[in-house]
Amino acid sequence: MSYLFPTYARWDVTPVKAKGAYLTAKDGKEYLDFTSGISVCNLGHAPENVKKAVEEQLELFWHTSNLFQIELQEKVAKQLTKASGLDLVFFGNSGAEANEAAIKLARKATTRTKIITFIDSFHGRTFATMSATGQDKIKTGFGPMLETFEYVKMNDINALKTALDANTAAIMFEVIQGEGGINEGQADFLKEAEKLAHENGSLIIIDEIQTGIGRTGKAFAFQHIGLDPDIVSVAKGIASGFPLGAIIGKAHLSEAFSAGSHGSTFGGNPVALAAAKETLETIFAESFLADVTKKGEKLHSLLQETLKDTPIFKKIKGKGLMVGIELTEEAGPFITKAREQNLLILTAGTHVIRLLPPLNVTDEEIEKAVKILGDLLKG
Ligand SMILES: Cc1ncc(COP(=O)(O)O)c(C=O)c1O
C-alpha cells in the first residue's frame, strides 16, 4: 500500500542511484535515461561541479529569508539577464510559480486582465497556471477556471487577431509546446504575434520552463527566432534538480513588483542557487550550446535514417535535444516497451515519443538509444 495520493501513474522503477545519463534501480537494473527528470537534469545526474558547489554552500548557510541580501541571487540573476537580454529576476521554486509571477506581473503592470494562451499549451498545476493551460484534461473536475484566459490555436494569426483586444495584458506561450506534443510555433506567426501584442500595449510572456536553459541549443528557445519578450519564465533545468524557478523581465516592469507586492519564503534558496550558478556557468557557455546543437542534429538525423521506412513513423519534431517522434498510433505502449529494454523515455501529447536526454549526452549513448527505439518501432 502507498501513503501517497495517486496523482501520478508511477513506473515500476525504484531509483537508488543515478550518475550522468544512467539510473540504477533497486532491482539492479541500469537504465539509459533519456528523460533527464523531464528536462531538469540537463547536465546528467549528479554532475560533479554542481555537487561541489552545493556541498560548499551547505557548509555556509542553507536558508535565511528574502529579507537579507543574498549574494548568490544577484549572481544567478546576472547570469540569467545576460543570457536572455532582459533586466530583472524574481526567484520562486517551480515552473508553475514562475508562471504565476508572470501572470500577476503582466496584469498589474498593464492594469488589464485578459491573457491569451494557446490550445495544447501546458503552463502548470496551480489554479492560475492550470487555467492558462490549453488542455481540457488538465482541468477536469476542478470546477470553473479563472476567466482571465482566452485560448487560440497556435500558428493561426487570424484567431489571435480576433482575441487580442484593449483588455489584453499579455500573450503567453511556449515556443515549442512540450507536454502538448513537441509542437513548434512558426517563426513568422510568433513574430507577428509579438508585433501585434506590442502595438496593442500587451506584453509577451514566453514560458521557457521546458525549452530553456540550453535544451534547444540556445540558452532560450525564443532566441532561434529573435523574439523580444517582456517576461520569460524558467525552472526545470535551471539548478540541475534542485527546486528553483524564476521570471526574467524588462526593467520597465519593476514598479509593478515593488516591495511587498509579491514574494516566496523559499524562492531563491541559497543551496538551489549554488546549484544554479554552476549549472548556468556550464550550459550558457557558447561552446557547450554549440555542442548541444551538434548532438541534436546527430539524434535527429540518426532517428530519421533509422525510422524512415517504419510504417508507424510519421516525423521527427523539435529542436536541439528536445525531440519528438510522431507516430500514427499512441505512443504510451512504446514507453513501457522501451523501459523493458532499459531505456527511459516519455510521451508528449498522445502520439509523440519525447526524448529529453542530458545535454552532455555522448554519441555512444545517442546511438544506443536510437538502436533500441528503431528495434521497438519496427516491431
Ligand atoms: C512549459 C511548462 N510550463 C510550466 C510547467 C510547470 O512546471 P512545474 O512542474 O515546475 O510547476 C511545465 C512542467 O512540465 C512545463 O513544461
The ligand as a MOL file (V3000), in Angstrom:
LIG
                    3D

  0  0  0     0  0            999 V3000
M  V30 BEGIN CTAB
M  V30 COUNTS 16 16 0 0 0
M  V30 BEGIN ATOM
M  V30 1 C 6.1730 24.5300 -20.3590 0
M  V30 2 C 5.9200 24.2430 -18.9130 0
M  V30 3 N 5.4250 25.2210 -18.1330 0
M  V30 4 C 5.1910 25.0100 -16.8230 0
M  V30 5 C 5.4470 23.7880 -16.2370 0
M  V30 6 C 5.1750 23.5810 -14.7790 0
M  V30 7 O 6.3750 23.4600 -14.0760 0
M  V30 8 P 6.4000 22.8510 -12.5940 0
M  V30 9 O 6.0060 21.4240 -12.7010 0
M  V30 10 O 7.8220 23.0370 -12.1360 0
M  V30 11 O 5.4320 23.6410 -11.7740 0
M  V30 12 C 5.9530 22.7420 -17.0320 0
M  V30 13 C 6.1800 21.4140 -16.4470 0
M  V30 14 O 6.1800 20.4110 -17.1230 0
M  V30 15 C 6.1920 22.9810 -18.4000 0
M  V30 16 O 6.6660 22.0220 -19.2030 0
M  V30 END ATOM
M  V30 BEGIN BOND
M  V30 1 1 1 2
M  V30 2 1 2 3
M  V30 3 2 2 15
M  V30 4 2 3 4
M  V30 5 1 4 5
M  V30 6 1 5 6
M  V30 7 2 5 12
M  V30 8 1 6 7
M  V30 9 1 7 8
M  V30 10 2 8 9
M  V30 11 1 8 10
M  V30 12 1 8 11
M  V30 13 1 12 13
M  V30 14 1 12 15
M  V30 15 2 13 14
M  V30 16 1 15 16
M  V30 END BOND
M  V30 END CTAB
M  END
